[in-house]
Amino acid sequence: MLILVDSSIWIEGNRPGASQELKARIRQLLLERRLAVTPLVQLEIYCGAHTGSIYEELRKSFAALENLSVTEAVWDRSYDLGFRAKRLGFPRLAPDILIAAVAVTHKVFLWHCDRDFERLRQVEPALRTYWHPHNNP
């Protein structure tokens, strides 16, 4: 089963003080070819690159992963999810809504360490998550 990895995990896993357990789990899932990205996550990560060489290294690394496309069905689901989230009083989290819609549409788990995705689960029960550090794949 593929796992869509949010930028929050990539960032947490690359922090100097990141847990060795998290780093090892990312490596293992990469070796098993179970991790996926989506264009918005890539954009978030690329925008954080401090140098051209880091940017190029990230581009090569992400090119090796399954890329879950943002299809018309994903956009439609995100519109609906955003509307329902607003009606329940959640803040407008357009990037997170789109990433959640990708996970639901492609029927994959979303691995993250961002409380907003857990809020979105209240709106979209089909959103299946691993919320680091509470649970990990």
C-alpha positions as CSV (number, residue, x, y, z in Angstrom):
1,M,0.0,0.0,0.0
2,L,1.4,3.4,-1.0
3,I,1.7,6.1,1.6
4,L,1.5,9.8,0.6
5,V,4.1,11.7,2.6
6,D,3.3,15.2,3.6
7,S,6.0,17.9,3.6
8,S,5.7,18.0,7.4
9,I,7.3,14.4,7.6
10,W,10.0,15.2,5.0
11,I,10.9,18.3,7.0
12,E,10.7,16.6,10.4
13,G,12.8,13.6,9.1
14,N,15.5,15.9,7.9
15,R,15.9,18.1,11.0
16,P,19.3,17.8,12.7
17,G,17.5,16.5,15.9
18,A,15.1,14.1,14.1
19,S,14.6,10.8,15.8
20,Q,16.6,7.9,14.5
21,E,13.4,5.9,14.5
22,L,11.7,8.3,12.1
23,K,14.8,8.4,9.8
24,A,15.0,4.6,9.8
25,R,11.3,4.3,9.0
26,I,11.5,6.7,6.1
27,R,14.6,4.8,4.7
28,Q,12.8,1.4,5.1
29,L,9.7,2.6,3.3
30,L,11.8,4.2,0.5
31,L,13.5,0.9,0.0
32,E,10.2,-0.9,-0.1
33,R,9.0,1.7,-2.7
34,R,5.9,2.5,-0.6
35,L,6.3,6.3,-0.4
36,A,4.5,8.7,-2.8
37,V,4.4,12.4,-3.3
38,T,2.1,14.8,-5.0
39,P,3.1,18.1,-6.8
40,L,2.0,20.4,-4.0
41,V,4.2,18.5,-1.5
42,Q,7.1,18.7,-3.9
43,L,6.5,22.5,-4.3
44,E,6.5,23.0,-0.6
45,I,9.8,21.1,-0.2
46,Y,11.5,22.7,-3.2
47,C,10.6,26.2,-1.9
48,G,12.6,25.4,1.2
49,A,15.8,24.4,-0.6
50,H,18.6,26.7,0.6
51,T,21.0,26.1,-2.4
52,G,20.8,25.1,-6.0
53,S,22.6,21.8,-5.2
54,I,20.1,20.9,-2.5
55,Y,17.3,21.8,-4.9
56,E,18.7,19.5,-7.6
57,E,19.2,16.7,-5.1
58,L,15.6,17.0,-4.0
59,R,14.4,16.9,-7.6
60,K,16.3,13.7,-8.3
61,S,15.1,12.1,-5.1
62,F,11.5,12.9,-5.7
63,A,11.7,11.8,-9.3
64,A,12.2,8.2,-8.0
65,L,9.0,8.2,-6.0
66,E,5.5,7.5,-7.2
67,N,3.8,10.8,-8.0
68,L,0.1,11.0,-7.3
69,S,-1.4,13.4,-9.8
70,V,-3.8,16.2,-9.1
71,T,-6.6,15.1,-11.4
72,E,-10.0,16.7,-12.1
73,A,-11.5,14.2,-9.6
74,V,-9.0,15.4,-6.9
75,W,-9.9,19.1,-7.6
76,D,-13.6,18.2,-7.3
77,R,-13.1,16.4,-4.0
78,S,-11.0,19.3,-2.7
79,Y,-13.7,21.8,-3.5
80,D,-16.3,19.7,-1.6
81,L,-13.9,19.0,1.3
82,G,-13.1,22.7,1.6
83,F,-16.8,23.7,1.6
84,R,-17.6,21.1,4.2
85,A,-14.6,22.1,6.4
86,K,-15.7,25.8,6.3
87,R,-19.2,24.9,7.2
88,L,-17.9,23.1,10.3
89,G,-15.8,26.1,11.3
90,F,-12.4,24.9,10.3
91,P,-10.0,27.5,8.9
92,R,-9.3,27.6,5.2
93,L,-6.4,25.3,4.7
94,A,-6.3,25.1,0.9
95,P,-2.9,23.3,0.6
96,D,-3.9,20.7,3.3
97,I,-7.3,20.3,1.7
98,L,-5.8,19.6,-1.7
99,I,-3.2,17.1,-0.2
100,A,-6.0,15.3,1.7
101,A,-8.1,15.2,-1.4
102,V,-5.2,13.5,-3.3
103,A,-4.9,10.9,-0.5
104,V,-8.6,10.1,-0.5
105,T,-9.0,10.1,-4.3
106,H,-6.0,7.8,-4.8
107,K,-7.0,5.7,-1.8
108,V,-3.7,5.9,0.0
109,F,-2.7,6.7,3.6
110,L,-1.4,10.2,4.4
111,W,1.6,10.3,6.7
112,H,2.0,13.6,8.4
113,C,2.8,15.5,11.6
114,D,0.3,18.3,11.1
115,R,-2.7,18.6,13.3
116,D,-4.8,20.1,10.5
117,F,-5.0,16.8,8.7
118,E,-6.6,15.2,11.8
119,R,-9.1,18.0,11.8
120,L,-9.9,17.2,8.2
121,R,-10.5,13.6,9.1
122,Q,-13.5,14.9,11.1
123,V,-14.8,16.3,7.9
124,E,-13.7,13.4,5.5
125,P,-13.9,10.0,7.2
126,A,-12.4,8.4,4.1
127,L,-9.1,10.2,4.9
128,R,-6.8,7.6,6.4
129,T,-3.8,8.9,8.2
130,Y,-0.7,8.1,10.1
131,W,-0.1,11.0,12.5
132,H,3.6,11.2,13.6
133,P,4.6,10.7,16.4
134,H,1.2,9.2,17.6
135,N,1.4,6.4,15.0
136,N,3.6,5.6,12.0
137,P,3.3,3.2,9.1
